[in-house]
Amino acid sequence: MLFFLATALAKESEFVDVELDEPVDSPEVQLSAEVGGAWSAGNTDSRTLSAKASTSYRWGANGVSSTGSAVLGSARMDQNADGVLDDAERRADRVKTAQRASAQLRYDRYLNAKTSIYTLGGGLNDPFAGYDARLNTQLGTSRLVVGDADDLDETQTRVVAELGFDAAHEDYAPGVDPETDWLYAARGEIALVQDLTEQLEVGETAEVFVNVRDPSDTRFISATAVTNELTDHLSVRFSYTFTYDTSPVHGYVATDHTGLVTLVAKVL
């Protein structure tokens, strides 16, 4: 029952080009927003909305980044399963079909141009996976394994590896026994970003959490993202995340799949 990091897509650090012997003269800020959704009415009635915002701020050998995301969905259900929404079903209350929200704040301190020590804190609400609330903190190290730290924008292939330790307090959805738990896990991640053309980028992240008190309790997360740049400030992205948990929250299945098509706006 380990944590699903919703922001796992192409998690290459945004600060790996910091030079300790050439500190940033003035602070640098980045901000991006991402939104997608689906809507239908008539013979069916459903709505889904996804949104994400990411910020980063760096000065000298320090970097702070934050990410917040949410996926919400609702529909009017065909309660008698006859394949048609009748008048009574159209008047019925909407039913939630998706609800997930997460937030994360991270600090990196760079030892050199390619290596940092990081700490982060995060929160998750995902009742469809069994989590009413989950708060976690993490400490680890990150290393740019492949890529030019001095000129990432011109580097076609970037590979970042991370190792760390995660501690989390979980409050589970109603009906789950136990109601709460503390989990401690070793974490490893490898993230690849490949520029196929000047406009097309592919990212793949593989992440694993291993419960240090029970190594058979392991979570694996694979996240893939394909981003096509439309303008200097606007891109379209397809992302797919697969999660496998050897010990899911009691009463919930071991696998989760999430696919999204979103517009990404680079604000700063």
C-alpha positions as a Markdown table, in Angstrom:
| # | Residue | x | y | z |
|---|---|---|---|---|
| 1 | Met | 0.0 | 0.0 | 0.0 |
| 2 | Leu | 2.6 | 2.5 | -1.1 |
| 3 | Phe | 2.2 | 5.9 | -2.5 |
| 4 | Phe | 1.2 | 6.7 | -6.1 |
| 5 | Leu | 3.1 | 9.9 | -7.0 |
| 6 | Ala | 0.8 | 11.5 | -9.4 |
| 7 | Thr | 3.5 | 13.8 | -10.7 |
| 8 | Ala | 5.7 | 11.1 | -11.9 |
| 9 | Leu | 5.7 | 12.1 | -15.5 |
| 10 | Ala | 9.2 | 12.9 | -17.0 |
| 11 | Lys | 10.5 | 13.9 | -13.5 |
| 12 | Glu | 13.9 | 15.1 | -14.6 |
| 13 | Ser | 15.0 | 17.9 | -12.2 |
| 14 | Glu | 14.6 | 21.4 | -13.6 |
| 15 | Phe | 17.7 | 22.6 | -11.7 |
| 16 | Val | 20.4 | 20.2 | -12.9 |
| 17 | Asp | 22.2 | 22.9 | -14.9 |
| 18 | Val | 23.2 | 25.0 | -11.9 |
| 19 | Glu | 27.0 | 25.6 | -11.7 |
| 20 | Leu | 28.3 | 26.1 | -8.2 |
| 21 | Asp | 31.3 | 28.1 | -9.5 |
| 22 | Glu | 29.0 | 30.2 | -11.7 |
| 23 | Pro | 26.0 | 30.9 | -9.5 |
| 24 | Val | 22.8 | 32.3 | -11.0 |
| 25 | Asp | 23.1 | 36.1 | -11.1 |
| 26 | Ser | 19.4 | 36.6 | -10.4 |
| 27 | Pro | 16.7 | 34.2 | -9.4 |
| 28 | Glu | 14.9 | 32.3 | -12.2 |
| 29 | Val | 11.3 | 31.4 | -12.1 |
| 30 | Gln | 9.3 | 28.9 | -14.3 |
| 31 | Leu | 5.6 | 28.3 | -14.3 |
| 32 | Ser | 3.5 | 26.0 | -16.5 |
| 33 | Ala | -0.2 | 24.9 | -16.5 |
| 34 | Glu | -1.8 | 21.8 | -18.0 |
| 35 | Val | -5.5 | 21.2 | -18.6 |
| 36 | Gly | -7.6 | 18.5 | -20.3 |
| 37 | Gly | -11.2 | 17.1 | -20.2 |
| 38 | Ala | -14.1 | 15.3 | -21.8 |
| 39 | Trp | -17.8 | 16.1 | -21.8 |
| 40 | Ser | -20.8 | 14.3 | -23.3 |
| 41 | Ala | -24.6 | 15.0 | -23.2 |
| 42 | Gly | -27.7 | 13.6 | -24.8 |
| 43 | Asn | -27.8 | 9.8 | -24.8 |
| 44 | Thr | -25.0 | 9.9 | -22.3 |
| 45 | Asp | -24.1 | 12.4 | -19.6 |
| 46 | Ser | -20.5 | 12.5 | -18.3 |
| 47 | Arg | -17.8 | 15.0 | -17.5 |
| 48 | Thr | -14.1 | 14.6 | -16.7 |
| 49 | Leu | -11.6 | 17.4 | -16.0 |
| 50 | Ser | -7.8 | 17.1 | -15.4 |
| 51 | Ala | -5.5 | 20.0 | -14.4 |
| 52 | Lys | -1.9 | 20.4 | -13.3 |
| 53 | Ala | 0.3 | 23.3 | -12.3 |
| 54 | Ser | 4.1 | 23.3 | -11.9 |
| 55 | Thr | 6.4 | 26.0 | -10.6 |
| 56 | Ser | 10.2 | 26.2 | -10.0 |
| 57 | Tyr | 12.5 | 28.8 | -8.5 |
| 58 | Arg | 16.2 | 28.7 | -8.4 |
| 59 | Trp | 19.0 | 30.8 | -7.1 |
| 60 | Gly | 22.7 | 29.8 | -6.9 |
| 61 | Ala | 23.0 | 26.1 | -6.0 |
| 62 | Asn | 19.4 | 26.0 | -4.6 |
| 63 | Gly | 16.2 | 24.9 | -6.3 |
| 64 | Val | 12.6 | 24.8 | -5.1 |
| 65 | Ser | 9.8 | 23.3 | -7.1 |
| 66 | Ser | 6.1 | 22.5 | -6.6 |
| 67 | Thr | 3.4 | 20.6 | -8.4 |
| 68 | Gly | -0.3 | 20.3 | -7.9 |
| 69 | Ser | -2.7 | 18.1 | -9.9 |
| 70 | Ala | -6.3 | 17.0 | -9.9 |
| 71 | Val | -8.6 | 14.6 | -11.9 |
| 72 | Leu | -12.3 | 14.9 | -11.4 |
| 73 | Gly | -15.1 | 13.0 | -13.1 |
| 74 | Ser | -18.9 | 12.5 | -12.7 |
| 75 | Ala | -21.8 | 11.0 | -14.7 |
| 76 | Arg | -25.4 | 10.1 | -14.6 |
| 77 | Met | -25.7 | 6.3 | -14.5 |
| 78 | Asp | -27.7 | 3.8 | -16.4 |
| 79 | Gln | -29.0 | 2.2 | -13.2 |
| 80 | Asn | -31.1 | -0.5 | -14.8 |
| 81 | Ala | -28.4 | -1.4 | -17.3 |
| 82 | Asp | -30.8 | -1.3 | -20.3 |
| 83 | Gly | -28.4 | 0.8 | -22.4 |
| 84 | Val | -30.6 | 4.0 | -22.3 |
| 85 | Leu | -30.8 | 6.9 | -19.8 |
| 86 | Asp | -34.5 | 7.2 | -19.0 |
| 87 | Asp | -36.1 | 10.3 | -17.6 |
| 88 | Ala | -35.8 | 9.2 | -14.0 |
| 89 | Glu | -32.1 | 8.4 | -14.5 |
| 90 | Arg | -31.5 | 11.8 | -16.1 |
| 91 | Arg | -33.1 | 13.5 | -13.0 |
| 92 | Ala | -31.0 | 11.5 | -10.6 |
| 93 | Asp | -28.0 | 12.9 | -8.8 |
| 94 | Arg | -24.6 | 12.7 | -10.6 |
| 95 | Val | -22.2 | 10.0 | -9.4 |
| 96 | Lys | -18.5 | 10.6 | -9.0 |
| 97 | Thr | -16.5 | 8.5 | -11.4 |
| 98 | Ala | -13.0 | 9.9 | -10.6 |
| 99 | Gln | -11.4 | 11.9 | -7.8 |
| 100 | Arg | -7.7 | 12.3 | -7.3 |
| 101 | Ala | -5.8 | 15.4 | -6.1 |
| 102 | Ser | -2.1 | 15.7 | -5.1 |
| 103 | Ala | 0.4 | 18.4 | -4.2 |
| 104 | Gln | 4.2 | 18.3 | -3.7 |
| 105 | Leu | 6.8 | 20.8 | -2.6 |
| 106 | Arg | 10.5 | 19.9 | -3.2 |
| 107 | Tyr | 13.9 | 21.5 | -2.3 |
| 108 | Asp | 17.2 | 20.6 | -4.0 |
| 109 | Arg | 20.7 | 21.5 | -2.8 |
| 110 | Tyr | 23.3 | 21.0 | -5.6 |
| 111 | Leu | 26.6 | 19.5 | -4.6 |
| 112 | Asn | 27.8 | 20.0 | -8.2 |
| 113 | Ala | 26.3 | 20.6 | -11.6 |
| 114 | Lys | 24.9 | 17.0 | -11.8 |
| 115 | Thr | 24.3 | 15.9 | -8.2 |
| 116 | Ser | 21.8 | 17.2 | -5.6 |
| 117 | Ile | 20.4 | 16.2 | -2.2 |
| 118 | Tyr | 16.7 | 16.7 | -2.1 |
| 119 | Thr | 13.9 | 16.7 | 0.4 |
| 120 | Leu | 10.1 | 17.0 | -0.3 |
| 121 | Gly | 6.7 | 16.9 | 1.3 |
| 122 | Gly | 3.4 | 15.9 | -0.4 |
| 123 | Gly | -0.2 | 15.1 | 0.0 |
| 124 | Leu | -2.7 | 12.9 | -1.8 |
| 125 | Asn | -6.5 | 12.4 | -1.9 |
| 126 | Asp | -7.6 | 9.4 | -4.0 |
| 127 | Pro | -10.7 | 7.6 | -2.6 |
| 128 | Phe | -11.0 | 5.4 | -5.6 |
| 129 | Ala | -7.7 | 3.9 | -4.7 |
| 130 | Gly | -8.6 | 3.7 | -1.0 |
| 131 | Tyr | -6.9 | 6.9 | 0.2 |
| 132 | Asp | -8.9 | 9.5 | 2.1 |
| 133 | Ala | -5.6 | 11.4 | 2.8 |
| 134 | Arg | -1.9 | 10.6 | 2.6 |
| 135 | Leu | 0.9 | 12.8 | 3.8 |
| 136 | Asn | 4.5 | 11.9 | 3.0 |
| 137 | Thr | 8.0 | 13.3 | 3.3 |
| 138 | Gln | 11.1 | 12.1 | 1.5 |
| 139 | Leu | 14.9 | 12.5 | 1.6 |
| 140 | Gly | 17.2 | 11.4 | -1.2 |
| 141 | Thr | 19.8 | 12.2 | -3.8 |
| 142 | Ser | 19.5 | 12.9 | -7.5 |
| 143 | Arg | 22.1 | 12.5 | -10.3 |
| 144 | Leu | 22.1 | 13.5 | -13.9 |
| 145 | Val | 23.6 | 10.3 | -15.4 |
| 146 | Val | 23.3 | 11.2 | -19.2 |
| 147 | Gly | 23.2 | 14.7 | -20.5 |
| 148 | Asp | 25.1 | 18.0 | -20.6 |
| 149 | Ala | 24.4 | 19.8 | -17.3 |
| 150 | Asp | 25.7 | 23.0 | -18.8 |
| 151 | Asp | 23.3 | 23.0 | -21.7 |
| 152 | Leu | 20.3 | 20.8 | -21.2 |
| 153 | Asp | 18.2 | 22.6 | -23.8 |
| 154 | Glu | 20.6 | 21.4 | -26.5 |
| 155 | Thr | 20.9 | 17.8 | -25.0 |
| 156 | Gln | 18.8 | 15.3 | -27.0 |
| 157 | Thr | 19.0 | 12.6 | -24.3 |
| 158 | Arg | 18.8 | 13.1 | -20.6 |
| 159 | Val | 18.7 | 10.4 | -17.9 |
| 160 | Val | 18.3 | 11.2 | -14.2 |
| 161 | Ala | 18.6 | 8.6 | -11.4 |
| 162 | Glu | 17.3 | 9.1 | -7.8 |
| 163 | Leu | 17.6 | 7.1 | -4.6 |
| 164 | Gly | 15.7 | 8.0 | -1.4 |
| 165 | Phe | 13.6 | 7.2 | 1.6 |
| 166 | Asp | 9.9 | 7.9 | 2.0 |
| 167 | Ala | 7.8 | 8.1 | 5.2 |
| 168 | Ala | 4.1 | 8.3 | 4.9 |
| 169 | His | 1.0 | 8.5 | 7.1 |
| 170 | Glu | -2.1 | 7.1 | 5.3 |
| 171 | Asp | -5.8 | 7.6 | 6.2 |
| 172 | Tyr | -7.9 | 5.1 | 4.3 |
| 173 | Ala | -11.3 | 5.2 | 2.8 |
| 174 | Pro | -14.3 | 4.2 | 4.9 |
| 175 | Gly | -14.6 | 0.5 | 5.5 |
| 176 | Val | -10.9 | -0.2 | 5.3 |
| 177 | Asp | -9.3 | -2.0 | 8.2 |
| 178 | Pro | -7.0 | -0.7 | 9.7 |
| 179 | Glu | -8.2 | 2.9 | 9.2 |
| 180 | Thr | -4.7 | 4.4 | 9.3 |
| 181 | Asp | -1.1 | 3.3 | 8.9 |
| 182 | Trp | 2.5 | 4.5 | 8.8 |
| 183 | Leu | 4.6 | 3.3 | 5.9 |
| 184 | Tyr | 8.4 | 3.5 | 5.4 |
| 185 | Ala | 9.9 | 2.7 | 2.0 |
| 186 | Ala | 13.1 | 2.8 | 0.1 |
| 187 | Arg | 12.6 | 4.6 | -3.3 |
| 188 | Gly | 14.4 | 4.3 | -6.6 |
| 189 | Glu | 13.7 | 6.1 | -9.9 |
| 190 | Ile | 15.2 | 6.3 | -13.4 |
| 191 | Ala | 13.8 | 9.0 | -15.7 |
| 192 | Leu | 14.6 | 9.3 | -19.4 |
| 193 | Val | 13.8 | 12.3 | -21.7 |
| 194 | Gln | 14.5 | 12.0 | -25.4 |
| 195 | Asp | 14.1 | 14.7 | -28.0 |
| 196 | Leu | 13.0 | 13.1 | -31.2 |
| 197 | Thr | 12.8 | 16.4 | -33.1 |
| 198 | Glu | 12.9 | 20.1 | -32.1 |
| 199 | Gln | 9.2 | 19.9 | -31.4 |
| 200 | Leu | 8.7 | 16.3 | -30.2 |
| 201 | Glu | 9.8 | 14.9 | -26.9 |
| 202 | Val | 9.3 | 11.5 | -25.3 |
| 203 | Gly | 9.7 | 10.9 | -21.5 |
| 204 | Glu | 9.7 | 7.6 | -19.5 |
| 205 | Thr | 9.9 | 7.3 | -15.8 |
| 206 | Ala | 10.2 | 4.0 | -13.8 |
| 207 | Glu | 9.8 | 4.3 | -10.1 |
| 208 | Val | 9.7 | 1.7 | -7.3 |
| 209 | Phe | 8.9 | 1.8 | -3.6 |
| 210 | Val | 9.9 | -1.1 | -1.3 |
| 211 | Asn | 8.4 | -1.3 | 2.2 |
| 212 | Val | 11.4 | -1.6 | 4.5 |
| 213 | Arg | 9.4 | -3.5 | 7.1 |
| 214 | Asp | 7.9 | -5.9 | 4.6 |
| 215 | Pro | 9.8 | -6.0 | 1.2 |
| 216 | Ser | 7.0 | -8.1 | -0.3 |
| 217 | Asp | 5.0 | -4.9 | -0.2 |
| 218 | Thr | 6.3 | -3.2 | -3.3 |
| 219 | Arg | 4.8 | -0.6 | -5.7 |
| 220 | Phe | 6.0 | 0.0 | -9.3 |
| 221 | Ile | 5.0 | 3.1 | -11.3 |
| 222 | Ser | 5.7 | 3.5 | -15.0 |
| 223 | Ala | 4.9 | 6.9 | -16.5 |
| 224 | Thr | 5.1 | 7.8 | -20.2 |
| 225 | Ala | 4.6 | 11.2 | -21.8 |
| 226 | Val | 4.8 | 12.3 | -25.4 |
| 227 | Thr | 4.9 | 16.1 | -25.8 |
| 228 | Asn | 4.5 | 18.0 | -29.1 |
| 229 | Glu | 5.4 | 21.7 | -29.0 |
| 230 | Leu | 3.0 | 23.8 | -31.0 |
| 231 | Thr | 4.4 | 27.2 | -30.2 |
| 232 | Asp | 7.1 | 28.6 | -27.8 |
| 233 | His | 4.4 | 28.7 | -25.1 |
| 234 | Leu | 1.9 | 25.9 | -26.0 |
| 235 | Ser | 2.2 | 22.2 | -26.3 |
| 236 | Val | -0.1 | 19.1 | -26.5 |
| 237 | Arg | 0.8 | 16.1 | -24.4 |
| 238 | Phe | -0.3 | 12.5 | -24.2 |
| 239 | Ser | 0.5 | 10.8 | -20.9 |
| 240 | Tyr | 0.0 | 7.3 | -19.6 |
| 241 | Thr | 0.7 | 6.0 | -16.1 |
| 242 | Phe | 0.6 | 2.4 | -15.0 |
| 243 | Thr | 0.8 | 1.5 | -11.3 |
| 244 | Tyr | 1.1 | -2.0 | -9.8 |
| 245 | Asp | 0.9 | -2.6 | -6.1 |
| 246 | Thr | 1.7 | -6.0 | -4.7 |
| 247 | Ser | -0.3 | -5.1 | -1.5 |
| 248 | Pro | -3.0 | -2.6 | -2.4 |
| 249 | Val | -5.4 | -1.1 | 0.1 |
| 250 | His | -7.7 | -3.8 | 1.3 |
| 251 | Gly | -10.6 | -4.2 | -1.0 |
| 252 | Tyr | -9.0 | -2.4 | -4.0 |
| 253 | Val | -7.3 | -3.9 | -7.1 |
| 254 | Ala | -3.5 | -4.1 | -7.6 |
| 255 | Thr | -3.3 | -2.1 | -10.9 |
| 256 | Asp | -4.2 | 1.4 | -11.9 |
| 257 | His | -4.2 | 2.9 | -15.4 |
| 258 | Thr | -4.5 | 6.6 | -16.2 |
| 259 | Gly | -4.3 | 8.1 | -19.7 |
| 260 | Leu | -4.6 | 11.8 | -20.4 |
| 261 | Val | -4.5 | 14.2 | -23.4 |
| 262 | Thr | -3.8 | 17.7 | -22.2 |
| 263 | Leu | -2.8 | 21.2 | -23.4 |
| 264 | Val | 0.3 | 22.5 | -21.7 |
| 265 | Ala | 0.9 | 26.3 | -21.4 |
| 266 | Lys | 4.3 | 27.6 | -20.4 |
| 267 | Val | 3.5 | 30.8 | -18.6 |
| 268 | Leu | 7.0 | 31.8 | -17.5 |
